[in-house]
């Protein structure tokens, strides 16, 4: 049977399939199930900066303490600390319960106090830290300013912790290769490509905004596939493919494009955490059927190495596709 051992963020994983950050990954029982099913690593449920801020606002609204600044500061600190302490306890419990790498996750919008929190995550025992970053103040900042905030956050936390840092980024940058190369050049240990937005929909009968489906579809694979293939030979940091991974073929494609690892999330909600074993067995079978002895033999074999391949991964194929539909 082919060897699936993979190195990611300086960690040794028994295989490249990672259970991605989600509500499923906040339960020790679920984390144990993921390990039993064969996950190479787990990413814990994110602690959300936005959620903490909302909880603080709710507490302040209920308390009605606008005239008491010291009491307001106390509520802000205690609410924040309660959320952070709960997350630190999750990290500690996961590390004591699992033998596979445990990656903590922060969903953040700015540097600030998250820098200090990164140190506490390291002290709690996390093997690595994933920064799920999304700057949404589009009306306030120029594109270059938005990119600089990602870099500011990375540098701030890298200066405070010694554990590896991965950044989970969006595909929606003005110049995606530029920001990827900038982050890689500033010592990010890994990039997770890509995160998914909360998508709004419209209920036309109630005329209200409602959530769209929370789950990815298999068709969403093509965005990370394209960009990983185009960038994997141009950067030095690790790459984790994410979004649209619903079967073992998708995982194999992302690794062929240049990813060291692959995160799965939506499919675990739809088919259960135990489906991890099906994905891993599928990768094993494909490698054995094609007479590969180690998974590193297929990594980057379909990545962009020449201008000819760039044309295939880029817009030339877009034009060719539509010309064939005439």
N, C-alpha and C positions, 0 to 999 in steps of 0.2 A: 504494500500500500504506500502511496506517495507521502512524502514528508511535507506537512503543512506548516512547519515551524516558521514564524515570521517575527521580524524585529520592527517595532514601532515605538517611537518616542523614547528610544533607548531601553525599552522593555522587551523581554522575550515572550512571545505569545505562542501557544501550541497550535494555533491556526489563525487566519486573518479575519474571522467573523466576530464582530463585536456587537453586543447588545447596546444599542444607542440610548441616549438619555430620553426618558419619558416617565410618565406616571407609573409605569410598570416597575421602574427601577428605584422605587422608594421603599419597597417592602423587602425585608431580609429573606422572607420565604421565596419571593419571586427571584431575587438575586441568586439564591441557592439553586433554584430550578434552572436558571440560565447557565450556571456553572455545570450542573448535572447534564444539561442538554449539550454541553460541549463548547460554550462560548469561549473565545480566546481571551476576552476581557469584557468588563462592563463599564458603562458610563452612567453614573448615578443621576437621578432626577436633578435638574438644574434648580439652583436657588435663584429666584428672579428679583433683580433690582426693582423692576416696575411693580411687582407684587408687594414687596416690602414697603415701598413708598405709598401704595394704595392702602395697606393695612395701617400705616401711620396716620394717613389722612382720615381714615375711618375712626380710629381711636380719638383723634383730636376733635372730629366733628361731634362724636358722642359726648366727649368730656366738656366741650364748650369752654375751653380754657384760654381763649384769645387774650384775656387780660392778665394772664399769669405766665410770663415767658419762661420762668424756671420750671414750672410744672409741664409746660409744653415740651421743653427740652428733655425732661425726664421721660415723658411718654415716647418721644421719638427714639431715645436711646434704648429704653426697655423693650419696645416693640421690635426694633431692629435686632437687638441681642437675642430675644426669644427665637426669632426666625433663624438666625445664624447658629445659635446653640443647637437647635434641632437638627440642622444640616450637619454640623460637626459630629453629633452623636451618630447620625446615619453613616458617616464615613468610618468612624471608629468601629461600629457594629459590623459593617461590611468587611473591613479589614480583618476582624477577628473571626469572621464566619467563612471567608472565601480564601482559596489558594491562588486564584487567578488575579491579574492586575485589576485594581480598582481606580477608575479615573473619576475625579470630581468634576462638577460642571457649574459654571457661573454664567447666567444670562445677564449681561450688563450693557450699559449704554455709555459709560464714561469711566475714567480712572478713579480719582478720588479715594474714598474709603475702601474700595475693592482691593487696592494694593495691600493694605494691612490684612484684609481678610484672606488673601492668598497665602500669607504666612501661617495663618491659623489652620487653613486647610492642609498645608504641608505638615504641620505639627500633629494634626489629627491622624495622619498616616496615609493620605492619598498617594498613590504611585505617580500620578500625573494630574494636570489640571487642564480642562477644556474650557476655553473662553468662547461662549456663544455670543457674538457681538452683533449688534444692530443699532446703527445710528439713524434715527428717523427724522431729525430736524432738517428736512430737506429745504424748507423755506428760509432757514437761517444761515445755512452754510453753502459755500461754493464746493464743487466736487473735490478740489484739493484739500480743503479744510476737513471734509468728512474722512478722507483717507488718512489725514494726519492724526485724527482721533483714534483710529485703529492702531496706528504706530505708537502713539502716546501711551495707550493702555498696555500694549505689549511690553514696551520698554520699562514702564513703571513697575509692572509685576515681575518681569524678569530680574529686575534689580533687587527684589525682595525675597525671592524663593529660589531654591536649587532644584526642585522637581521639574520635569519637562513640562512645557507649555504648548498646547495645540490651540489654534484659533479656528473656530467654526464660522465661516464667512458666507456671505451671500454671493450669488452670481451677478448681481445687479450693480456693477460698478461701471463708470464711464470707460475706464481702460482696465479690464480685469487682469490681464497679464502683468501690467505695471504694479498693481497693488500686491499681487501674489509674489512677484519677484522682490518687491520692497520688503515685505514681511519676512521672506526667506533670507534676504540679505541682512536682516536685523535679528537673526538668530532665533526666530520662532522654530520650535522643534518639529511641529507638524501643522498641516492645514487640513481641516475637514471641509470637503466640498460636496454639497453645500447645505446650509440650513434652509428651512422652509418657513415662510411667513404664515401667520394667521390670515386666512383669506375671508373677506366679507362677501356676503351674498345679499340679495334683496328679495324679501317676501312681497310679491306684487299684490297679494290680496290684503295683507295687513299693512303694507307700505312701510315696512320697518327693515332695518339692517339686521341680518341674522348671520351666524357663522356658516361658512361653506364646509365641505367635508374636511375633517381633520387629517385624514389619511392620504398618503401619497398614492399615486397610481404607477404601474410599471412603465408607462410612457415617460414619466419624469426622469427616467434613467439617462436619457440622451443628453441632457444638459451637463451633468457632471462627467459623463463619458467623453464628450467632446473636449471639455476644457482640461481634464486630467491628461488626455492624450496629447494635447497641444502644449502643455506646460511641464510635464513630468521630466523631460530631459533638459529643462532650463533652470531648475531650482535644486537646492541641496537638501531642503527639509523633507520630512516624510509627508505622505499624502494618504488621507483616508477618504474613500468614496462614500457618499451618503445621498440618499433620496432616490426612490424608485427601485430599490433592491428587493424584489419579491420572489426571486428564485436563485438557484445556484448558478445558472447561466449568466445572470446579471452580475453576480459577484466575480465570476471568471472574467467577464468583459472589462470590468473596472480594474482588475489586477493586470490584465493584458495592456490596458491603457497606461498603467504606471502607478496604481495605488498599492501601498503596502498592506492596507487593511480596508475593510468594508463595514459600515455600520448598518444595522437593520433596526427598524422600529415599527412602522405601520403594519407590516406583515405579522408581527408578534401579537398585535392586538387582534388581527383578523383570524389567525390560525393557531394562536397560543405560543407561549414561550418555548414549548417543546419542539416547535418547528425549526429551531436552531439546529437540531441534530439532522433534520432532513437537508437543510442547506449545506451543512458540512459534509454529509455523506455524498451529496451531489457533486461537490468540488472534488472529493476523493475519487469518485467514479470517473469523472471526466479526465482527470490527470492520468489515472491508470489506463483508461481506454486509449488515450493518446500517447501512452508510454513516456510520460514525464515522471521522473523520480522525486522531484522537489518543486514546490510551487514557485520558488524564485526563478525557475527556468522560463516561466511564461510572463514574468513581470516586465512590462514596458515593451514587449515584442511588437505591440501594435501602436506604440507611442510615436509621436511625430519626430522624425529624424532628418527630414529633408524638405525642401520647398515643394516637391511633388506630393508628399504626404500632407503638408500643410494645406495644399489646395483641396485635398480630399476631406480634411476635417473642417475646412473653412467654408466661406460663402460660395465658392465655385460650385460645390455640390448643391447648394440651395437653388442656384439658377438652373442647373442641370435638371434638378428634380421637377421644377415647374415647367420647363420646356418639354419634358416628356409627357406631361398631362394634356397636351393639346389634342 
